[in-house]
């Protein structure tokens, strides 16, 4: 009985020791805690087509990189399917400023900017103001930190 208990405790301990490392790595594409959709359920193509954030619909969903993406209409869904890399936000939709600083934070789909044909999200308007002070430099820092920041 004692031997069985010790083996069970050892196995539990081994499992618990492995758990923090497994939990430390973040998903490559940010999705909210309560909604499994990328870009907070907003239509990634609409930023380019309409010049503003537009909420996506469950009627126009597409699974890409194991994440659900929503679109506001069939045309935007088709455009994304044809070229997801063109429309998906940089740094997996995490805050561009945070990634440039070496960590991750959620990207707010209402705080965005298209730079050189690429979509970037920021945590909030105050953080976006910091990011806008040196967009090219901070994008370069973000690119050098990405995707290593997912391991932190």
Backbone torsions as a table, in degrees:
resi	resn	phi	psi	omega
1	UNK	NA	-46.1	179.5
2	UNK	-62.5	-42.3	179.7
3	UNK	-61.1	-44.3	179.1
4	UNK	-60.1	-43.3	178.9
5	UNK	-63.6	-43.5	179.3
6	UNK	-64.4	-39.9	177.8
7	UNK	-64.2	-44.4	178.9
8	UNK	-60.9	-45.1	178.5
9	UNK	-62.9	-41.6	178.8
10	UNK	-61.7	-44.8	179.8
11	UNK	-65.4	-41.1	177.0
12	UNK	-63.1	-42.9	178.7
13	UNK	-61.7	-41.9	178.7
14	UNK	-63.7	-40.7	178.9
15	UNK	-66.1	-41.0	179.4
16	UNK	-68.6	-34.4	179.3
17	UNK	-66.7	-32.9	-179.1
18	UNK	-80.0	-24.9	-174.2
19	UNK	-61.0	-48.1	-178.5
20	UNK	-57.7	-39.2	179.6
21	UNK	-65.2	-41.4	-179.7
22	UNK	-66.2	-35.8	-179.4
23	UNK	-78.6	-18.8	-175.4
24	UNK	-68.2	-33.4	-177.6
25	UNK	-78.5	127.5	-179.1
26	UNK	-88.6	156.3	176.6
27	UNK	-65.8	149.7	-178.0
28	UNK	-67.1	-24.7	178.2
29	UNK	-121.0	123.9	-178.3
30	UNK	-71.2	134.2	171.6
31	UNK	-138.9	149.5	-175.1
32	UNK	-66.3	167.0	179.6
33	UNK	-70.2	-35.4	-173.9
34	UNK	-104.3	-10.3	179.0
35	UNK	-132.7	129.0	-176.0
36	UNK	-82.6	8.9	-176.4
37	UNK	-88.7	143.2	173.7
38	UNK	-67.6	156.8	177.3
39	UNK	53.7	34.0	177.6
40	UNK	59.7	22.4	-179.1
41	UNK	86.0	2.4	178.3
42	UNK	-82.3	157.2	-178.8
43	UNK	-80.6	109.8	-177.4
44	UNK	-63.9	-30.6	-179.2
45	UNK	-74.2	-31.4	-176.4
46	UNK	-60.3	-31.5	177.9
47	UNK	-57.5	-38.3	-178.7
48	UNK	-83.7	-42.3	-175.1
49	UNK	-79.0	-37.8	-176.2
50	UNK	-109.9	-14.0	-178.9
51	UNK	71.8	23.3	179.3
52	UNK	-159.9	159.7	176.4
53	UNK	-72.6	133.5	179.0
54	UNK	-131.8	130.0	179.9
55	UNK	-66.0	138.6	176.6
56	UNK	-82.9	172.4	-177.9
57	UNK	-122.9	146.0	176.0
58	UNK	-64.7	-18.7	178.1
59	UNK	-70.8	-20.3	-178.4
60	UNK	-125.4	67.3	-179.2
61	UNK	-104.1	152.0	179.0
62	UNK	-147.3	136.4	178.6
63	UNK	-94.2	120.6	179.0
64	UNK	-137.7	127.1	-176.8
65	UNK	53.5	42.8	177.8
66	UNK	62.7	21.3	178.5
67	UNK	-127.9	145.7	177.4
68	UNK	-84.7	131.1	176.1
69	UNK	-116.1	139.5	-179.7
70	UNK	-117.2	147.7	-178.8
71	UNK	-132.7	156.9	-176.0
72	UNK	-85.4	-15.6	179.5
73	UNK	-158.7	169.7	-176.6
74	UNK	-66.7	-34.9	179.7
75	UNK	-63.6	-43.2	179.4
76	UNK	-67.6	-37.7	175.6
77	UNK	-61.0	-45.8	179.8
78	UNK	-63.2	-40.9	179.2
79	UNK	-62.4	-42.7	179.5
80	UNK	-65.4	-45.4	179.1
81	UNK	-57.6	-37.9	-178.2
82	UNK	-70.8	-30.6	-176.1
83	UNK	-157.1	71.2	-176.9
84	UNK	-60.3	-33.9	-179.7
85	UNK	-62.7	-25.7	178.8
86	UNK	-72.4	-31.9	-171.7
87	UNK	-107.5	-28.1	-177.8
88	UNK	-62.4	139.2	-179.8
89	UNK	-65.3	149.7	177.9
90	UNK	-66.9	157.6	179.0
91	UNK	55.8	33.0	175.8
92	UNK	63.8	17.4	-179.0
93	UNK	85.7	3.3	173.1
94	UNK	-75.1	163.2	179.3
95	UNK	-60.5	123.4	-178.0
96	UNK	-62.8	-38.6	179.7
97	UNK	-66.0	-44.9	-179.6
98	UNK	-60.2	-44.6	179.8
99	UNK	-61.4	-38.1	178.3
100	UNK	-64.9	-24.1	-180.0
101	UNK	-91.8	-2.6	175.6
102	UNK	96.5	16.8	176.2
103	UNK	-145.9	179.5	179.0
104	UNK	-116.7	151.2	172.3
105	UNK	-150.1	158.6	-178.1
106	UNK	-63.1	145.9	172.9
107	UNK	-95.8	133.1	179.3
108	UNK	-92.1	120.8	-177.7
109	UNK	-64.9	-11.5	177.4
110	UNK	-93.9	-4.3	178.6
111	UNK	-120.8	93.1	-167.8
112	UNK	-141.4	167.5	175.2
113	UNK	-161.3	140.8	173.0
114	UNK	-100.6	124.2	-179.8
115	UNK	-127.6	123.4	-179.4
116	UNK	51.0	41.8	176.6
117	UNK	75.7	13.6	179.7
118	UNK	-123.6	141.9	-178.2
119	UNK	-90.7	129.7	176.9
120	UNK	-125.1	139.4	175.3
121	UNK	-112.1	152.0	174.4
122	UNK	-126.1	165.3	-176.1
123	UNK	-64.6	-44.7	-180.0
124	UNK	-163.1	174.2	-178.2
125	UNK	-60.5	-34.9	179.3
126	UNK	-65.8	-43.3	177.9
127	UNK	-66.7	-37.8	179.8
128	UNK	-62.5	-35.9	176.7
129	UNK	-61.8	-40.4	176.3
130	UNK	-62.6	-43.8	-177.9
131	UNK	-65.1	-37.4	-177.6
132	UNK	-69.8	-14.2	178.5
133	UNK	-68.8	-24.9	179.1
134	UNK	-154.6	62.6	-176.2
135	UNK	-55.8	-51.1	-177.8
136	UNK	-60.4	-43.3	-180.0
137	UNK	-65.9	-40.2	-178.6
138	UNK	-74.8	-30.8	173.6
139	UNK	-65.3	-42.9	178.4
140	UNK	-60.8	-43.5	177.8
141	UNK	-63.9	-41.9	178.1
142	UNK	-60.9	-44.1	178.8
143	UNK	-61.2	-37.1	179.2
144	UNK	-74.1	-25.8	178.8
145	UNK	-85.8	-21.7	-175.0
146	UNK	-87.7	134.7	1.2
147	UNK	-97.4	13.7	-177.7
148	UNK	-54.8	-31.7	-178.0
149	UNK	-63.0	-18.5	179.0
150	UNK	-69.3	-19.4	-178.8
151	UNK	-84.5	-9.7	-176.5
152	UNK	-87.6	NA	NA
